[in-house]
């Protein structure tokens, strides 16, 4: 069966098979910087493993935010770093919205959205209307 596409799909013109891309030299192919794996533990016992370029010990972060709970995690298990204030910790989307809008602004936005839904016929007029 004959296909309508050329047989050179996925190749580049003027490239020898097995050669590096034109903008990369051949002598550094495969060379990488030494790495170090560092573990962090939060107060709830979650472990976070990160990979850093091998640096002096004082340049590796002493603490890291736990991706599971948002608490501060330290380098040693069982020794959780000091807790931060609630405002410095994990914030939900709703927390950020509440920082930008007052409850009065939220009521105005909600009322406008409900009116637009009623105008399109999505919501009946008596539903969610103030008494």
DONUDO-562741 format. One record per residue: residue number from 1; y, z, x of N, C-alpha, C in turn. Coordinates in Angstrom, 2 decimals. Layout:
% DONUDO-562741
+-----+---------+---------+---------+---------+---------+---------+---------+---------+---------+
: num :    n.py :    n.pz :    n.px :   ca.py :   ca.pz :   ca.px :    c.py :    c.pz :    c.px :
+-----+---------+---------+---------+---------+---------+---------+---------+---------+---------+
: NUM :       Y :       Z :       X :       Y :       Z :       X :       Y :       Z :       X :
...
+-----+---------+---------+---------+---------+---------+---------+---------+---------+---------+
This chain:
% DONUDO-562741
+-----+---------+---------+---------+---------+---------+---------+---------+---------+---------+
: num :    n.py :    n.pz :    n.px :   ca.py :   ca.pz :   ca.px :    c.py :    c.pz :    c.px :
+-----+---------+---------+---------+---------+---------+---------+---------+---------+---------+
:   1 :   -1.18 :    0.00 :    0.84 :    0.00 :    0.00 :    0.00 :    1.24 :    0.00 :    0.89 :
:   2 :    2.24 :   -0.74 :    0.53 :    3.47 :   -0.87 :    1.31 :    4.55 :    0.00 :    0.69 :
:   3 :    5.21 :    0.80 :    1.55 :    6.28 :    1.66 :    1.09 :    7.62 :    1.00 :    1.36 :
:   4 :    8.61 :    1.34 :    0.55 :    9.94 :    0.77 :    0.69 :   10.75 :    1.41 :    1.80 :
:   5 :   10.27 :    2.50 :    2.40 :   11.02 :    3.16 :    3.46 :   10.52 :    2.69 :    4.81 :
:   6 :   11.35 :    2.87 :    5.83 :   10.94 :    2.45 :    7.18 :    9.93 :    3.44 :    7.74 :
:   7 :    9.22 :    3.01 :    8.74 :    8.23 :    3.87 :    9.39 :    8.85 :    4.82 :   10.38 :
:   8 :   10.16 :    4.78 :   10.55 :   10.83 :    5.63 :   11.53 :   11.52 :    6.81 :   10.88 :
:   9 :   11.01 :    7.26 :    9.78 :   11.63 :    8.37 :    9.06 :   11.58 :    9.64 :    9.90 :
:  10 :   12.72 :   10.33 :   10.01 :   12.77 :   11.58 :   10.75 :   13.00 :   11.41 :   12.24 :
:  11 :   13.25 :   10.20 :   12.70 :   13.52 :    9.97 :   14.12 :   14.96 :    9.57 :   14.29 :
:  12 :   15.43 :    9.69 :   15.51 :   16.80 :    9.29 :   15.82 :   16.76 :    8.09 :   16.75 :
:  13 :   17.67 :    7.21 :   16.58 :   17.73 :    6.00 :   17.39 :   18.06 :    6.36 :   18.83 :
:  14 :   17.33 :    5.79 :   19.77 :   17.61 :    5.98 :   21.19 :   17.09 :    7.27 :   21.77 :
:  15 :   16.17 :    7.96 :   21.10 :   15.66 :    9.23 :   21.59 :   14.21 :    9.05 :   22.02 :
:  16 :   13.90 :    9.49 :   23.21 :   12.53 :    9.45 :   23.71 :   11.77 :   10.62 :   23.10 :
:  17 :   10.53 :   10.40 :   22.71 :    9.72 :   11.45 :   22.09 :    9.60 :   12.64 :   23.03 :
:  18 :    9.84 :   13.84 :   22.51 :    9.70 :   15.07 :   23.28 :   10.94 :   15.46 :   24.07 :
:  19 :   12.01 :   14.69 :   24.00 :   13.21 :   15.04 :   24.76 :   14.10 :   15.97 :   23.94 :
:  20 :   14.96 :   16.69 :   24.66 :   15.88 :   17.63 :   24.00 :   17.02 :   16.84 :   23.37 :
:  21 :   17.73 :   17.41 :   22.42 :   18.90 :   16.74 :   21.85 :   19.92 :   16.41 :   22.94 :
:  22 :   20.74 :   15.44 :   22.69 :   21.65 :   14.91 :   23.70 :   22.65 :   15.96 :   24.20 :
:  23 :   23.08 :   16.86 :   23.34 :   24.10 :   17.83 :   23.74 :   23.50 :   19.07 :   24.42 :
:  24 :   22.18 :   19.14 :   24.62 :   21.55 :   20.26 :   25.29 :   20.88 :   19.79 :   26.57 :
:  25 :   21.06 :   20.57 :   27.63 :   20.41 :   20.19 :   28.88 :   18.96 :   20.66 :   28.86 :
:  26 :   18.13 :   20.01 :   29.67 :   16.70 :   20.32 :   29.70 :   16.37 :   21.58 :   30.47 :
:  27 :   17.22 :   22.00 :   31.40 :   16.84 :   23.12 :   32.27 :   16.90 :   24.48 :   31.59 :
:  28 :   17.63 :   24.65 :   30.48 :   17.72 :   25.93 :   29.79 :   16.83 :   26.02 :   28.56 :
:  29 :   16.03 :   25.01 :   28.30 :   15.19 :   25.02 :   27.12 :   14.15 :   26.13 :   27.24 :
:  30 :   14.11 :   27.03 :   26.27 :   13.13 :   28.11 :   26.27 :   13.63 :   29.38 :   26.91 :
:  31 :   14.73 :   29.35 :   27.67 :   15.27 :   30.56 :   28.27 :   15.97 :   31.38 :   27.19 :
:  32 :   15.75 :   32.67 :   27.21 :   16.43 :   33.53 :   26.24 :   16.82 :   34.83 :   26.93 :
:  33 :   17.74 :   35.53 :   26.32 :   18.19 :   36.80 :   26.87 :   17.18 :   37.88 :   26.54 :
:  34 :   17.06 :   38.89 :   27.41 :   16.13 :   39.99 :   27.12 :   16.57 :   40.75 :   25.88 :
:  35 :   15.63 :   41.17 :   25.09 :   15.90 :   41.85 :   23.82 :   15.32 :   43.26 :   23.84 :
:  36 :   15.84 :   44.09 :   22.94 :   15.31 :   45.44 :   22.76 :   15.24 :   45.73 :   21.26 :
:  37 :   14.16 :   46.37 :   20.84 :   14.00 :   46.76 :   19.43 :   14.39 :   48.22 :   19.29 :
:  38 :   15.28 :   48.50 :   18.32 :   15.79 :   49.85 :   18.11 :   15.49 :   50.25 :   16.67 :
:  39 :   14.97 :   51.46 :   16.50 :   14.68 :   51.99 :   15.16 :   15.71 :   53.03 :   14.77 :
:  40 :   16.06 :   53.01 :   13.48 :   17.00 :   53.99 :   12.91 :   16.33 :   54.62 :   11.70 :
:  41 :   16.54 :   55.93 :   11.49 :   15.98 :   56.64 :   10.35 :   17.09 :   57.34 :    9.59 :
:  42 :   17.06 :   57.23 :    8.26 :   18.05 :   57.93 :    7.43 :   17.48 :   59.27 :    6.97 :
:  43 :   18.27 :   60.05 :    6.25 :   17.85 :   61.37 :    5.78 :   16.70 :   61.28 :    4.79 :
:  44 :   16.56 :   60.14 :    4.11 :   15.47 :   59.97 :    3.14 :   14.19 :   59.46 :    3.79 :
:  45 :   14.21 :   59.24 :    5.11 :   13.01 :   58.83 :    5.83 :   12.81 :   57.32 :    5.94 :
:  46 :   13.76 :   56.54 :    5.47 :   13.63 :   55.08 :    5.60 :   13.84 :   54.68 :    7.05 :
:  47 :   12.97 :   53.80 :    7.54 :   13.11 :   53.30 :    8.91 :   13.66 :   51.88 :    8.88 :
:  48 :   14.65 :   51.62 :    9.71 :   15.23 :   50.30 :    9.86 :   15.06 :   49.88 :   11.31 :
:  49 :   14.39 :   48.75 :   11.53 :   14.18 :   48.25 :   12.88 :   15.08 :   47.05 :   13.13 :
:  50 :   15.86 :   47.13 :   14.20 :   16.79 :   46.06 :   14.54 :   16.52 :   45.58 :   15.95 :
:  51 :   16.86 :   44.33 :   16.22 :   16.70 :   43.76 :   17.54 :   18.08 :   43.47 :   18.10 :
:  52 :   18.35 :   43.99 :   19.29 :   19.62 :   43.78 :   19.97 :   19.35 :   43.11 :   21.31 :
:  53 :   20.38 :   42.49 :   21.87 :   20.31 :   42.04 :   23.25 :   20.25 :   43.29 :   24.11 :
:  54 :   19.44 :   43.25 :   25.16 :   19.29 :   44.44 :   26.00 :   20.63 :   44.77 :   26.66 :
:  55 :   21.19 :   45.89 :   26.22 :   22.49 :   46.35 :   26.68 :   22.34 :   47.75 :   27.26 :
:  56 :   23.35 :   48.24 :   27.95 :   23.31 :   49.65 :   28.36 :   23.23 :   50.56 :   27.12 :
:  57 :   22.63 :   51.71 :   27.30 :   22.38 :   52.64 :   26.18 :   23.66 :   53.02 :   25.44 :
:  58 :   24.79 :   53.14 :   26.12 :   26.02 :   53.55 :   25.46 :   26.63 :   52.44 :   24.60 :
:  59 :   26.16 :   51.20 :   24.75 :   26.68 :   50.10 :   23.95 :   25.84 :   49.80 :   22.71 :
:  60 :   24.68 :   50.44 :   22.57 :   23.84 :   50.27 :   21.38 :   24.32 :   51.27 :   20.34 :
:  61 :   24.54 :   50.85 :   19.09 :   25.09 :   51.76 :   18.07 :   24.24 :   53.00 :   17.87 :
:  62 :   24.90 :   54.15 :   17.76 :   24.21 :   55.42 :   17.55 :   23.77 :   55.59 :   16.10 :
:  63 :   24.47 :   54.92 :   15.18 :   24.11 :   55.03 :   13.77 :   24.19 :   53.65 :   13.13 :
:  64 :   23.50 :   53.52 :   11.97 :   23.44 :   52.26 :   11.24 :   23.32 :   52.59 :    9.77 :
:  65 :   23.88 :   51.77 :    8.90 :   23.74 :   52.00 :    7.46 :   22.35 :   51.58 :    7.01 :
:  66 :   21.67 :   52.47 :    6.28 :   20.34 :   52.16 :    5.76 :   20.46 :   51.09 :    4.68 :
:  67 :   19.74 :   49.96 :    4.81 :   19.85 :   48.91 :    3.80 :   19.18 :   49.27 :    2.48 :
:  68 :   18.34 :   50.31 :    2.47 :   17.64 :   50.68 :    1.23 :   18.44 :   51.64 :    0.37 :
:  69 :   19.12 :   52.61 :    1.01 :   19.82 :   53.62 :    0.20 :   21.30 :   53.74 :    0.53 :
:  70 :   21.76 :   53.13 :    1.61 :   23.17 :   53.18 :    1.96 :   23.57 :   54.39 :    2.78 :
:  71 :   22.65 :   55.32 :    3.03 :   22.97 :   56.50 :    3.84 :   23.10 :   56.09 :    5.31 :
:  72 :   23.69 :   56.97 :    6.10 :   23.81 :   56.73 :    7.52 :   22.49 :   57.07 :    8.19 :
:  73 :   22.00 :   56.17 :    9.02 :   20.74 :   56.37 :    9.72 :   21.02 :   56.58 :   11.20 :
:  74 :   20.22 :   57.46 :   11.83 :   20.37 :   57.77 :   13.24 :   19.20 :   57.23 :   14.05 :
:  75 :   19.30 :   57.37 :   15.37 :   18.30 :   56.82 :   16.28 :   17.05 :   57.68 :   16.38 :
:  76 :   17.11 :   58.94 :   15.95 :   15.97 :   59.85 :   16.10 :   15.43 :   60.25 :   14.74 :
:  77 :   14.11 :   60.15 :   14.52 :   13.55 :   60.52 :   13.20 :   13.71 :   62.03 :   12.95 :
:  78 :   14.04 :   62.37 :   11.71 :   14.19 :   63.77 :   11.33 :   15.54 :   64.35 :   11.66 :
:  79 :   16.35 :   63.64 :   12.42 :   17.69 :   64.11 :   12.77 :   18.72 :   63.17 :   12.17 :
:  80 :   18.93 :   63.30 :   10.89 :   19.89 :   62.42 :   10.21 :   21.30 :   62.76 :   10.65 :
:  81 :   22.14 :   61.76 :   10.88 :   23.53 :   62.04 :   11.24 :   24.27 :   62.69 :   10.08 :
:  82 :   25.45 :   63.20 :   10.39 :   26.25 :   63.86 :    9.35 :   26.52 :   62.90 :    8.20 :
:  83 :   26.55 :   63.46 :    7.01 :   26.79 :   62.63 :    5.83 :   28.26 :   62.25 :    5.76 :
:  84 :   28.49 :   61.05 :    5.31 :   29.87 :   60.60 :    5.12 :   30.31 :   60.94 :    3.72 :
:  85 :   31.61 :   60.85 :    3.50 :   32.14 :   61.09 :    2.16 :   31.60 :   60.04 :    1.20 :
:  86 :   31.60 :   60.36 :   -0.07 :   31.08 :   59.43 :   -1.08 :   31.86 :   58.12 :   -1.08 :
:  87 :   33.16 :   58.19 :   -0.79 :   33.94 :   56.96 :   -0.82 :   33.63 :   56.06 :    0.36 :
:  88 :   33.06 :   56.60 :    1.43 :   32.69 :   55.78 :    2.58 :   31.29 :   55.22 :    2.46 :
:  89 :   30.49 :   55.73 :    1.54 :   29.10 :   55.31 :    1.41 :   28.93 :   54.03 :    0.62 :
:  90 :   27.74 :   53.85 :    0.10 :   27.39 :   52.65 :   -0.65 :   28.21 :   52.58 :   -1.94 :
:  91 :   28.72 :   51.40 :   -2.24 :   29.47 :   51.20 :   -3.48 :   28.82 :   50.07 :   -4.27 :
:  92 :   28.72 :   50.29 :   -5.56 :   28.18 :   49.24 :   -6.44 :   29.30 :   48.27 :   -6.79 :
:  93 :   28.92 :   47.18 :   -7.43 :   29.91 :   46.20 :   -7.88 :   30.88 :   46.86 :   -8.86 :
:  94 :   30.37 :   47.70 :   -9.74 :   31.22 :   48.37 :  -10.72 :   32.24 :   49.27 :  -10.03 :
:  95 :   31.86 :   49.94 :   -8.92 :   32.81 :   50.77 :   -8.19 :   33.98 :   49.95 :   -7.66 :
:  96 :   33.68 :   48.76 :   -7.14 :   34.75 :   47.90 :   -6.64 :   35.64 :   47.40 :   -7.77 :
:  97 :   35.05 :   47.09 :   -8.92 :   35.85 :   46.65 :  -10.07 :   36.76 :   47.78 :  -10.54 :
:  98 :   36.25 :   49.00 :  -10.57 :   37.05 :   50.14 :  -11.00 :   38.21 :   50.41 :  -10.04 :
:  99 :   38.05 :   50.05 :   -8.76 :   39.16 :   50.20 :   -7.83 :   40.29 :   49.22 :   -8.13 :
: 100 :   39.93 :   48.04 :   -8.63 :   40.93 :   46.99 :   -8.87 :   41.57 :   47.08 :  -10.25 :
: 101 :   40.85 :   47.61 :  -11.24 :   41.35 :   47.61 :  -12.62 :   41.32 :   49.02 :  -13.20 :
: 102 :   42.32 :   49.31 :  -14.03 :   42.31 :   50.58 :  -14.76 :   41.47 :   50.40 :  -16.02 :
: 103 :   41.18 :   51.50 :  -16.71 :   40.40 :   51.40 :  -17.94 :   41.19 :   50.64 :  -19.02 :
: 104 :   42.52 :   50.75 :  -18.98 :   43.35 :   50.02 :  -19.94 :   43.25 :   48.52 :  -19.68 :
: 105 :   43.27 :   48.10 :  -18.40 :   43.09 :   46.69 :  -18.05 :   41.73 :   46.18 :  -18.52 :
: 106 :   40.70 :   47.02 :  -18.37 :   39.35 :   46.64 :  -18.78 :   39.29 :   46.41 :  -20.28 :
: 107 :   39.96 :   47.26 :  -21.06 :   39.99 :   47.10 :  -22.52 :   40.66 :   45.78 :  -22.91 :
: 108 :   41.74 :   45.43 :  -22.22 :   42.45 :   44.18 :  -22.51 :   41.58 :   42.97 :  -22.20 :
: 109 :   40.89 :   43.01 :  -21.05 :   40.01 :   41.90 :  -20.66 :   38.85 :   41.78 :  -21.66 :
: 110 :   38.27 :   42.91 :  -22.05 :   37.16 :   42.90 :  -23.01 :   37.61 :   42.35 :  -24.36 :
: 111 :   38.77 :   42.78 :  -24.83 :   39.27 :   42.30 :  -26.12 :   39.49 :   40.78 :  -26.08 :
: 112 :   40.04 :   40.27 :  -24.98 :   40.25 :   38.83 :  -24.85 :   38.94 :   38.06 :  -24.84 :
: 113 :   37.94 :   38.59 :  -24.14 :   36.64 :   37.93 :  -24.09 :   35.98 :   37.91 :  -25.46 :
: 114 :   36.08 :   39.02 :  -26.20 :   35.49 :   39.07 :  -27.54 :   36.19 :   38.09 :  -28.49 :
: 115 :   37.50 :   37.97 :  -28.38 :   38.23 :   37.02 :  -29.23 :   37.81 :   35.58 :  -28.94 :
: 116 :   37.62 :   35.27 :  -27.66 :   37.18 :   33.90 :  -27.30 :   35.78 :   33.62 :  -27.85 :
: 117 :   34.89 :   34.64 :  -27.82 :   33.55 :   34.46 :  -28.38 :   33.60 :   34.29 :  -29.90 :
: 118 :   34.47 :   35.04 :  -30.55 :   34.60 :   34.90 :  -32.01 :   35.17 :   33.54 :  -32.38 :
: 119 :   36.12 :   33.04 :  -31.57 :   36.73 :   31.74 :  -31.84 :   35.70 :   30.62 :  -31.71 :
: 120 :   34.75 :   30.78 :  -30.81 :   33.70 :   29.77 :  -30.64 :   32.58 :   29.93 :  -31.66 :
: 121 :   32.61 :   31.03 :  -32.42 :   31.59 :   31.26 :  -33.44 :   30.34 :   31.94 :  -32.91 :
: 122 :   30.40 :   32.45 :  -31.69 :   29.24 :   33.12 :  -31.10 :   29.06 :   34.50 :  -31.69 :
: 123 :   30.16 :   35.21 :  -31.92 :   30.11 :   36.55 :  -32.52 :   30.68 :   36.50 :  -33.92 :
: 124 :   30.03 :   37.17 :  -34.88 :   30.63 :   37.25 :  -36.21 :   31.88 :   38.13 :  -36.16 :
: 125 :   32.81 :   37.90 :  -37.08 :   34.09 :   38.61 :  -37.07 :   33.93 :   40.11 :  -37.23 :
: 126 :   32.96 :   40.57 :  -38.02 :   32.85 :   42.00 :  -38.27 :   32.14 :   42.74 :  -37.13 :
: 127 :   31.46 :   42.03 :  -36.25 :   30.74 :   42.67 :  -35.15 :   31.69 :   43.13 :  -34.05 :
: 128 :   31.58 :   44.35 :  -33.65 :   32.36 :   44.95 :  -32.55 :   33.86 :   44.96 :  -32.79 :
: 129 :   34.31 :   44.83 :  -34.01 :   35.74 :   44.89 :  -34.30 :   36.13 :   46.34 :  -34.53 :
: 130 :   37.32 :   46.70 :  -34.09 :   37.81 :   48.07 :  -34.29 :   37.98 :   48.34 :  -35.78 :
: 131 :   37.58 :   49.54 :  -36.25 :   37.74 :   49.87 :  -37.69 :   39.16 :   50.05 :  -38.12 :
+-----+---------+---------+---------+---------+---------+---------+---------+---------+---------+
